[in-house]
Amino acid sequence: MTKVSISYDQAKMLSKITRAYLNDDHSVRHLYNLPSTPESVPEIIRQRKKMLSCDRLELVRELESQYSGIKLGKRIAKNIQYLKEENCYTVVTGHQLNLFSGPLYFIYKIISAIKTADDLNQMYPDYSFVPVYWMATEDHDFEEINHTYISGEKVQWNTNQFGMVGDFKLDKIENVFDQLKKLLDDSLFDEEILNSLKAAYLGKKNLAEATRCLVNSLFQDYGLIIVDGNSPNLKKRFAGIVEKELLETNSYKLVSESIESFSKEFKAQVNPRELNLFYATENLRERIVKTESGFEVVNTDIIFTQEEILTLLKKYPERFSPNVILRPLYQEIVLPNIMYIGGGAELAYWLELRSLFNHYNVSYPLLQIRSSYAILSSSVLKKIGKYNIPWESLFLKKEELLKLILADDIPLGEDFVQYKKELKKETELLISKVRGVDKNIEHSVNARQKKIFNELSKLEKSIYRSVKKQHVDKVNLVDTIREEVFPGNVFQERRVNVVDMLRKYGTGFIDMLYQQSDSFDRTISLIHI
């Protein structure tokens, strides 16, 4: 086993605001409550006890209902019951309902939540911590989640359904398995994987149920609790804030002010709307907007007076679906949560929300970056060692990496840099001497300087092209490394599906990641199994 950690600064990944947060930079310190460290946990618990509490008994009843029909693992059953206790808290991550779990980073998110909860149980035995996966069942962007890549090939589910994807019936899902079967035919684990996926998807009533089954099959031994927020019972708890959102549009005002407080170098990850709510029924999830006479639902002929929409909210709270701005608030009201684990973009938009949480007296959780990995094969690892390639250089662009590897083979490589410096110095000296004598002469020297530099650049490029032709092995090496770390020019964890890893390593892949995961880590790990 080989494991090397690379900082996000070294890899030049994530937005500036997220990297500033990970570095605990003073420019973002006002945007969050406490730094995400083990030492912050007792304080965040103390603060949470003073703020709006969740309804633990209702939460447990809802979870028992959502898990009906699924055989509960012992750890899950215990963790659900632990939630009744006042000293039990959650560590949450959330994600969309991607086909077959989608890209690997979804798996990494969940493992981060599990490992962090387990470590906190060891650090603070007076409390109980349970990992939670919040399913984004209310999302309606089907094109984002209807496909995945397995063995480098795109596998896609097509359906004409509309509305919240969690409610989508699994029509024509058999066609996806026809695509998948053609790709799974030569691995020791292929039949087992195919059967597991079929067990999760075939015969289930909708995508939410299928996703729960799949995730549960992968992580039930770790005690992961899966929550579907699209629930009338849970939405009742949020109805009071929905009413204030409709009448006062507080989220727009507060989040806009937060974004205005950003340093000029930072950009907002998401921008609030005047109303940050959707109206959701069967086959429909569309934005609610204010009008002079009340409210309307965009792209429909549905309209409400203020009285009508408030009456509807009391009777059917499940029809009001929070968008990306309000969903974190809803989640933290429903769960006894102390930490949210997410990717860089998620942390960026959470950093916009602290004032919104304060306004509603809701505890703002610790924010932790999820674990991030690139899994390296033995062949690539040997090549990296053979050519003594620095680990952080794996994140360079293709040509940058190639130039680094070919550096010793390029004649005059360093000399070119020096030549250009000296030439620039001498020509600038010459220009300074003729300046004021004759403008035409000065322009002539400038033009000749540019011509000389252009010729040097052409010569440099010609030499580089020749070296590449002479060292095809190194060119191929870079292609191999890039395709493994950035398949399809996308970072491995954002493209490769867990199926490909299970085909190579079996279910032990999940166990390995759990063992290698470090709670509160803020780096990217390069791993060879």
Secondary structure as a PSIPRED ss2 file (coil, helix, strand):
# PSIPRED VFORMAT (PSIPRED V4.0)

   1 M C   1.000  0.000  0.000
   2 T E   0.000  0.000  1.000
   3 K E   0.000  0.000  1.000
   4 V E   0.000  0.000  1.000
   5 S E   0.000  0.000  1.000
   6 I E   0.000  0.000  1.000
   7 S E   0.000  0.000  1.000
   8 Y H   0.000  1.000  0.000
   9 D H   0.000  1.000  0.000
  10 Q H   0.000  1.000  0.000
  11 A H   0.000  1.000  0.000
  12 K C   1.000  0.000  0.000
  13 M C   1.000  0.000  0.000
  14 L C   1.000  0.000  0.000
  15 S C   1.000  0.000  0.000
  16 K H   0.000  1.000  0.000
  17 I H   0.000  1.000  0.000
  18 T H   0.000  1.000  0.000
  19 R H   0.000  1.000  0.000
  20 A H   0.000  1.000  0.000
  21 Y H   0.000  1.000  0.000
  22 L H   0.000  1.000  0.000
  23 N C   1.000  0.000  0.000
  24 D C   1.000  0.000  0.000
  25 D C   1.000  0.000  0.000
  26 H H   0.000  1.000  0.000
  27 S H   0.000  1.000  0.000
  28 V H   0.000  1.000  0.000
  29 R H   0.000  1.000  0.000
  30 H H   0.000  1.000  0.000
  31 L H   0.000  1.000  0.000
  32 Y C   1.000  0.000  0.000
  33 N C   1.000  0.000  0.000
  34 L C   1.000  0.000  0.000
  35 P C   1.000  0.000  0.000
  36 S C   1.000  0.000  0.000
  37 T C   1.000  0.000  0.000
  38 P H   0.000  1.000  0.000
  39 E H   0.000  1.000  0.000
  40 S H   0.000  1.000  0.000
  41 V H   0.000  1.000  0.000
  42 P H   0.000  1.000  0.000
  43 E H   0.000  1.000  0.000
  44 I H   0.000  1.000  0.000
  45 I H   0.000  1.000  0.000
  46 R H   0.000  1.000  0.000
  47 Q H   0.000  1.000  0.000
  48 R H   0.000  1.000  0.000
  49 K H   0.000  1.000  0.000
  50 K H   0.000  1.000  0.000
  51 M C   1.000  0.000  0.000
  52 L C   1.000  0.000  0.000
  53 S C   1.000  0.000  0.000
  54 C C   1.000  0.000  0.000
  55 D C   1.000  0.000  0.000
  56 R H   0.000  1.000  0.000
  57 L H   0.000  1.000  0.000
  58 E H   0.000  1.000  0.000
  59 L H   0.000  1.000  0.000
  60 V H   0.000  1.000  0.000
  61 R H   0.000  1.000  0.000
  62 E H   0.000  1.000  0.000
  63 L H   0.000  1.000  0.000
  64 E H   0.000  1.000  0.000
  65 S H   0.000  1.000  0.000
  66 Q H   0.000  1.000  0.000
  67 Y C   1.000  0.000  0.000
  68 S C   1.000  0.000  0.000
  69 G C   1.000  0.000  0.000
  70 I C   1.000  0.000  0.000
  71 K C   1.000  0.000  0.000
  72 L C   1.000  0.000  0.000
  73 G C   1.000  0.000  0.000
  74 K H   0.000  1.000  0.000
  75 R H   0.000  1.000  0.000
  76 I H   0.000  1.000  0.000
  77 A H   0.000  1.000  0.000
  78 K H   0.000  1.000  0.000
  79 N H   0.000  1.000  0.000
  80 I H   0.000  1.000  0.000
  81 Q H   0.000  1.000  0.000
  82 Y H   0.000  1.000  0.000
  83 L C   1.000  0.000  0.000
  84 K C   1.000  0.000  0.000
  85 E C   1.000  0.000  0.000
  86 E C   1.000  0.000  0.000
  87 N C   1.000  0.000  0.000
  88 C E   0.000  0.000  1.000
  89 Y E   0.000  0.000  1.000
  90 T E   0.000  0.000  1.000
  91 V E   0.000  0.000  1.000
  92 V E   0.000  0.000  1.000
  93 T E   0.000  0.000  1.000
  94 G E   0.000  0.000  1.000
  95 H E   0.000  0.000  1.000
  96 Q C   1.000  0.000  0.000
  97 L C   1.000  0.000  0.000
  98 N C   1.000  0.000  0.000
  99 L H   0.000  1.000  0.000
 100 F H   0.000  1.000  0.000
 101 S H   0.000  1.000  0.000
 102 G C   1.000  0.000  0.000
 103 P E   0.000  0.000  1.000
 104 L H   0.000  1.000  0.000
 105 Y H   0.000  1.000  0.000
 106 F H   0.000  1.000  0.000
 107 I H   0.000  1.000  0.000
 108 Y H   0.000  1.000  0.000
 109 K H   0.000  1.000  0.000
 110 I H   0.000  1.000  0.000
 111 I H   0.000  1.000  0.000
 112 S H   0.000  1.000  0.000
 113 A H   0.000  1.000  0.000
 114 I H   0.000  1.000  0.000
 115 K H   0.000  1.000  0.000
 116 T H   0.000  1.000  0.000
 117 A H   0.000  1.000  0.000
 118 D H   0.000  1.000  0.000
 119 D H   0.000  1.000  0.000
 120 L H   0.000  1.000  0.000
 121 N H   0.000  1.000  0.000
 122 Q H   0.000  1.000  0.000
 123 M H   0.000  1.000  0.000
 124 Y C   1.000  0.000  0.000
 125 P C   1.000  0.000  0.000
 126 D C   1.000  0.000  0.000
 127 Y C   1.000  0.000  0.000
 128 S E   0.000  0.000  1.000
 129 F E   0.000  0.000  1.000
 130 V E   0.000  0.000  1.000
 131 P E   0.000  0.000  1.000
 132 V E   0.000  0.000  1.000
 133 Y E   0.000  0.000  1.000
 134 W E   0.000  0.000  1.000
 135 M E   0.000  0.000  1.000
 136 A C   1.000  0.000  0.000
 137 T C   1.000  0.000  0.000
 138 E C   1.000  0.000  0.000
 139 D C   1.000  0.000  0.000
 140 H C   1.000  0.000  0.000
 141 D C   1.000  0.000  0.000
 142 F H   0.000  1.000  0.000
 143 E H   0.000  1.000  0.000
 144 E H   0.000  1.000  0.000
 145 I H   0.000  1.000  0.000
 146 N C   1.000  0.000  0.000
 147 H E   0.000  0.000  1.000
 148 T E   0.000  0.000  1.000
 149 Y E   0.000  0.000  1.000
 150 I E   0.000  0.000  1.000
 151 S C   1.000  0.000  0.000
 152 G C   1.000  0.000  0.000
 153 E E   0.000  0.000  1.000
 154 K E   0.000  0.000  1.000
 155 V E   0.000  0.000  1.000
 156 Q E   0.000  0.000  1.000
 157 W C   1.000  0.000  0.000
 158 N C   1.000  0.000  0.000
 159 T C   1.000  0.000  0.000
 160 N C   1.000  0.000  0.000
 161 Q C   1.000  0.000  0.000
 162 F C   1.000  0.000  0.000
 163 G C   1.000  0.000  0.000
 164 M C   1.000  0.000  0.000
 165 V H   0.000  1.000  0.000
 166 G H   0.000  1.000  0.000
 167 D H   0.000  1.000  0.000
 168 F C   1.000  0.000  0.000
 169 K C   1.000  0.000  0.000
 170 L C   1.000  0.000  0.000
 171 D C   1.000  0.000  0.000
 172 K C   1.000  0.000  0.000
 173 I H   0.000  1.000  0.000
 174 E H   0.000  1.000  0.000
 175 N H   0.000  1.000  0.000
 176 V H   0.000  1.000  0.000
 177 F H   0.000  1.000  0.000
 178 D H   0.000  1.000  0.000
 179 Q H   0.000  1.000  0.000
 180 L H   0.000  1.000  0.000
 181 K H   0.000  1.000  0.000
 182 K H   0.000  1.000  0.000
 183 L H   0.000  1.000  0.000
 184 L C   1.000  0.000  0.000
 185 D C   1.000  0.000  0.000
 186 D C   1.000  0.000  0.000
 187 S C   1.000  0.000  0.000
 188 L C   1.000  0.000  0.000
 189 F C   1.000  0.000  0.000
 190 D H   0.000  1.000  0.000
 191 E H   0.000  1.000  0.000
 192 E H   0.000  1.000  0.000
 193 I H   0.000  1.000  0.000
 194 L H   0.000  1.000  0.000
 195 N H   0.000  1.000  0.000
 196 S H   0.000  1.000  0.000
 197 L H   0.000  1.000  0.000
 198 K H   0.000  1.000  0.000
 199 A H   0.000  1.000  0.000
 200 A H   0.000  1.000  0.000
 201 Y H   0.000  1.000  0.000
 202 L C   1.000  0.000  0.000
 203 G C   1.000  0.000  0.000
 204 K C   1.000  0.000  0.000
 205 K C   1.000  0.000  0.000
 206 N C   1.000  0.000  0.000
 207 L H   0.000  1.000  0.000
 208 A H   0.000  1.000  0.000
 209 E H   0.000  1.000  0.000
 210 A H   0.000  1.000  0.000
 211 T H   0.000  1.000  0.000
 212 R H   0.000  1.000  0.000
 213 C H   0.000  1.000  0.000
 214 L H   0.000  1.000  0.000
 215 V H   0.000  1.000  0.000
 216 N H   0.000  1.000  0.000
 217 S H   0.000  1.000  0.000
 218 L H   0.000  1.000  0.000
 219 F H   0.000  1.000  0.000
 220 Q H   0.000  1.000  0.000
 221 D H   0.000  1.000  0.000
 222 Y H   0.000  1.000  0.000
 223 G C   1.000  0.000  0.000
 224 L C   1.000  0.000  0.000
 225 I E   0.000  0.000  1.000
 226 I E   0.000  0.000  1.000
 227 V E   0.000  0.000  1.000
 228 D E   0.000  0.000  1.000
 229 G C   1.000  0.000  0.000
 230 N C   1.000  0.000  0.000
 231 S C   1.000  0.000  0.000
 232 P H   0.000  1.000  0.000
 233 N H   0.000  1.000  0.000
 234 L H   0.000  1.000  0.000
 235 K H   0.000  1.000  0.000
 236 K H   0.000  1.000  0.000
 237 R H   0.000  1.000  0.000
 238 F H   0.000  1.000  0.000
 239 A H   0.000  1.000  0.000
 240 G H   0.000  1.000  0.000
 241 I H   0.000  1.000  0.000
 242 V H   0.000  1.000  0.000
 243 E H   0.000  1.000  0.000
 244 K H   0.000  1.000  0.000
 245 E H   0.000  1.000  0.000
 246 L H   0.000  1.000  0.000
 247 L H   0.000  1.000  0.000
 248 E H   0.000  1.000  0.000
 249 T C   1.000  0.000  0.000
 250 N H   0.000  1.000  0.000
 251 S H   0.000  1.000  0.000
 252 Y H   0.000  1.000  0.000
 253 K H   0.000  1.000  0.000
 254 L H   0.000  1.000  0.000
 255 V H   0.000  1.000  0.000
 256 S H   0.000  1.000  0.000
 257 E H   0.000  1.000  0.000
 258 S H   0.000  1.000  0.000
 259 I H   0.000  1.000  0.000
 260 E H   0.000  1.000  0.000
 261 S C   1.000  0.000  0.000
 262 F C   1.000  0.000  0.000
 263 S C   1.000  0.000  0.000
 264 K C   1.000  0.000  0.000
 265 E C   1.000  0.000  0.000
 266 F C   1.000  0.000  0.000
 267 K C   1.000  0.000  0.000
 268 A C   1.000  0.000  0.000
 269 Q C   1.000  0.000  0.000
 270 V C   1.000  0.000  0.000
 271 N C   1.000  0.000  0.000
 272 P C   1.000  0.000  0.000
 273 R C   1.000  0.000  0.000
 274 E C   1.000  0.000  0.000
 275 L C   1.000  0.000  0.000
 276 N C   1.000  0.000  0.000
 277 L E   0.000  0.000  1.000
 278 F E   0.000  0.000  1.000
 279 Y E   0.000  0.000  1.000
 280 A E   0.000  0.000  1.000
 281 T E   0.000  0.000  1.000
 282 E C   1.000  0.000  0.000
 283 N C   1.000  0.000  0.000
 284 L E   0.000  0.000  1.000
 285 R E   0.000  0.000  1.000
 286 E E   0.000  0.000  1.000
 287 R E   0.000  0.000  1.000
 288 I E   0.000  0.000  1.000
 289 V E   0.000  0.000  1.000
 290 K E   0.000  0.000  1.000
 291 T C   1.000  0.000  0.000
 292 E C   1.000  0.000  0.000
 293 S C   1.000  0.000  0.000
 294 G C   1.000  0.000  0.000
 295 F E   0.000  0.000  1.000
 296 E E   0.000  0.000  1.000
 297 V E   0.000  0.000  1.000
 298 V C   1.000  0.000  0.000
 299 N C   1.000  0.000  0.000
 300 T C   1.000  0.000  0.000
 301 D C   1.000  0.000  0.000
 302 I C   1.000  0.000  0.000
 303 I E   0.000  0.000  1.000
 304 F E   0.000  0.000  1.000
 305 T C   1.000  0.000  0.000
 306 Q H   0.000  1.000  0.000
 307 E H   0.000  1.000  0.000
 308 E H   0.000  1.000  0.000
 309 I H   0.000  1.000  0.000
 310 L H   0.000  1.000  0.000
 311 T H   0.000  1.000  0.000
 312 L H   0.000  1.000  0.000
 313 L H   0.000  1.000  0.000
 314 K H   0.000  1.000  0.000
 315 K H   0.000  1.000  0.000
 316 Y C   1.000  0.000  0.000
 317 P H   0.000  1.000  0.000
 318 E H   0.000  1.000  0.000
 319 R H   0.000  1.000  0.000
 320 F E   0.000  0.000  1.000
 321 S E   0.000  0.000  1.000
 322 P E   0.000  0.000  1.000
 323 N C   1.000  0.000  0.000
 324 V C   1.000  0.000  0.000
 325 I C   1.000  0.000  0.000
 326 L C   1.000  0.000  0.000
 327 R H   0.000  1.000  0.000
 328 P H   0.000  1.000  0.000
 329 L H   0.000  1.000  0.000
 330 Y H   0.000  1.000  0.000
 331 Q H   0.000  1.000  0.000
 332 E H   0.000  1.000  0.000
 333 I H   0.000  1.000  0.000
 334 V H   0.000  1.000  0.000
 335 L C   1.000  0.000  0.000
 336 P C   1.000  0.000  0.000
 337 N E   0.000  0.000  1.000
 338 I E   0.000  0.000  1.000
 339 M E   0.000  0.000  1.000
 340 Y E   0.000  0.000  1.000
 341 I E   0.000  0.000  1.000
 342 G E   0.000  0.000  1.000
 343 G C   1.000  0.000  0.000
 344 G H   0.000  1.000  0.000
 345 A H   0.000  1.000  0.000
 346 E H   0.000  1.000  0.000
 347 L H   0.000  1.000  0.000
 348 A H   0.000  1.000  0.000
 349 Y H   0.000  1.000  0.000
 350 W H   0.000  1.000  0.000
 351 L C   1.000  0.000  0.000
 352 E C   1.000  0.000  0.000
 353 L C   1.000  0.000  0.000
 354 R H   0.000  1.000  0.000
 355 S H   0.000  1.000  0.000
 356 L H   0.000  1.000  0.000
 357 F H   0.000  1.000  0.000
 358 N H   0.000  1.000  0.000
 359 H H   0.000  1.000  0.000
 360 Y C   1.000  0.000  0.000
 361 N C   1.000  0.000  0.000
 362 V C   1.000  0.000  0.000
 363 S C   1.000  0.000  0.000
 364 Y C   1.000  0.000  0.000
 365 P C   1.000  0.000  0.000
 366 L E   0.000  0.000  1.000
 367 L E   0.000  0.000  1.000
 368 Q E   0.000  0.000  1.000
 369 I E   0.000  0.000  1.000
 370 R C   1.000  0.000  0.000
 371 S C   1.000  0.000  0.000
 372 S E   0.000  0.000  1.000
 373 Y E   0.000  0.000  1.000
 374 A E   0.000  0.000  1.000
 375 I E   0.000  0.000  1.000
 376 L E   0.000  0.000  1.000
 377 S C   1.000  0.000  0.000
 378 S H   0.000  1.000  0.000
 379 S H   0.000  1.000  0.000
 380 V H   0.000  1.000  0.000
 381 L H   0.000  1.000  0.000
 382 K H   0.000  1.000  0.000
 383 K H   0.000  1.000  0.000
 384 I H   0.000  1.000  0.000
 385 G H   0.000  1.000  0.000
 386 K H   0.000  1.000  0.000
 387 Y C   1.000  0.000  0.000
 388 N C   1.000  0.000  0.000
 389 I C   1.000  0.000  0.000
 390 P C   1.000  0.000  0.000
 391 W H   0.000  1.000  0.000
 392 E H   0.000  1.000  0.000
 393 S H   0.000  1.000  0.000
 394 L H   0.000  1.000  0.000
 395 F H   0.000  1.000  0.000
 396 L C   1.000  0.000  0.000
 397 K C   1.000  0.000  0.000
 398 K H   0.000  1.000  0.000
 399 E H   0.000  1.000  0.000
 400 E H   0.000  1.000  0.000
 401 L H   0.000  1.000  0.000
 402 L H   0.000  1.000  0.000
 403 K H   0.000  1.000  0.000
 404 L H   0.000  1.000  0.000
 405 I H   0.000  1.000  0.000
 406 L C   1.000  0.000  0.000
 407 A H   0.000  1.000  0.000
 408 D H   0.000  1.000  0.000
 409 D H   0.000  1.000  0.000
 410 I C   1.000  0.000  0.000
 411 P C   1.000  0.000  0.000
 412 L C   1.000  0.000  0.000
 413 G H   0.000  1.000  0.000
 414 E H   0.000  1.000  0.000
 415 D H   0.000  1.000  0.000
 416 F H   0.000  1.000  0.000
 417 V H   0.000  1.000  0.000
 418 Q H   0.000  1.000  0.000
 419 Y H   0.000  1.000  0.000
 420 K H   0.000  1.000  0.000
 421 K H   0.000  1.000  0.000
 422 E H   0.000  1.000  0.000
 423 L H   0.000  1.000  0.000
 424 K H   0.000  1.000  0.000
 425 K H   0.000  1.000  0.000
 426 E H   0.000  1.000  0.000
 427 T H   0.000  1.000  0.000
 428 E H   0.000  1.000  0.000
 429 L H   0.000  1.000  0.000
 430 L H   0.000  1.000  0.000
 431 I H   0.000  1.000  0.000
 432 S H   0.000  1.000  0.000
 433 K H   0.000  1.000  0.000
 434 V H   0.000  1.000  0.000
 435 R C   1.000  0.000  0.000
 436 G C   1.000  0.000  0.000
 437 V C   1.000  0.000  0.000
 438 D C   1.000  0.000  0.000
 439 K H   0.000  1.000  0.000
 440 N H   0.000  1.000  0.000
 441 I H   0.000  1.000  0.000
 442 E H   0.000  1.000  0.000
 443 H H   0.000  1.000  0.000
 444 S H   0.000  1.000  0.000
 445 V H   0.000  1.000  0.000
 446 N H   0.000  1.000  0.000
 447 A H   0.000  1.000  0.000
 448 R H   0.000  1.000  0.000
 449 Q H   0.000  1.000  0.000
 450 K H   0.000  1.000  0.000
 451 K H   0.000  1.000  0.000
 452 I H   0.000  1.000  0.000
 453 F H   0.000  1.000  0.000
 454 N H   0.000  1.000  0.000
 455 E H   0.000  1.000  0.000
 456 L H   0.000  1.000  0.000
 457 S H   0.000  1.000  0.000
 458 K H   0.000  1.000  0.000
 459 L H   0.000  1.000  0.000
 460 E H   0.000  1.000  0.000
 461 K H   0.000  1.000  0.000
 462 S H   0.000  1.000  0.000
 463 I H   0.000  1.000  0.000
 464 Y H   0.000  1.000  0.000
 465 R H   0.000  1.000  0.000
 466 S H   0.000  1.000  0.000
 467 V H   0.000  1.000  0.000
 468 K H   0.000  1.000  0.000
 469 K H   0.000  1.000  0.000
 470 Q H   0.000  1.000  0.000
 471 H C   1.000  0.000  0.000
 472 V H   0.000  1.000  0.000
 473 D H   0.000  1.000  0.000
 474 K H   0.000  1.000  0.000
 475 V H   0.000  1.000  0.000
 476 N H   0.000  1.000  0.000
 477 L H   0.000  1.000  0.000
 478 V H   0.000  1.000  0.000
 479 D H   0.000  1.000  0.000
 480 T H   0.000  1.000  0.000
 481 I H   0.000  1.000  0.000
 482 R H   0.000  1.000  0.000
 483 E H   0.000  1.000  0.000
 484 E H   0.000  1.000  0.000
 485 V H   0.000  1.000  0.000
 486 F C   1.000  0.000  0.000
 487 P H   0.000  1.000  0.000
 488 G H   0.000  1.000  0.000
 489 N H   0.000  1.000  0.000
 490 V C   1.000  0.000  0.000
 491 F C   1.000  0.000  0.000
 492 Q H   0.000  1.000  0.000
 493 E H   0.000  1.000  0.000
 494 R H   0.000  1.000  0.000
 495 R C   1.000  0.000  0.000
 496 V E   0.000  0.000  1.000
 497 N E   0.000  0.000  1.000
 498 V H   0.000  1.000  0.000
 499 V H   0.000  1.000  0.000
 500 D H   0.000  1.000  0.000
 501 M H   0.000  1.000  0.000
 502 L H   0.000  1.000  0.000
 503 R H   0.000  1.000  0.000
 504 K H   0.000  1.000  0.000
 505 Y H   0.000  1.000  0.000
 506 G C   1.000  0.000  0.000
 507 T C   1.000  0.000  0.000
 508 G H   0.000  1.000  0.000
 509 F H   0.000  1.000  0.000
 510 I H   0.000  1.000  0.000
 511 D H   0.000  1.000  0.000
 512 M H   0.000  1.000  0.000
 513 L H   0.000  1.000  0.000
 514 Y H   0.000  1.000  0.000
 515 Q H   0.000  1.000  0.000
 516 Q H   0.000  1.000  0.000
 517 S C   1.000  0.000  0.000
 518 D C   1.000  0.000  0.000
 519 S C   1.000  0.000  0.000
 520 F C   1.000  0.000  0.000
 521 D C   1.000  0.000  0.000
 522 R C   1.000  0.000  0.000
 523 T E   0.000  0.000  1.000
 524 I E   0.000  0.000  1.000
 525 S E   0.000  0.000  1.000
 526 L E   0.000  0.000  1.000
 527 I E   0.000  0.000  1.000
 528 H E   0.000  0.000  1.000
 529 I C   1.000  0.000  0.000
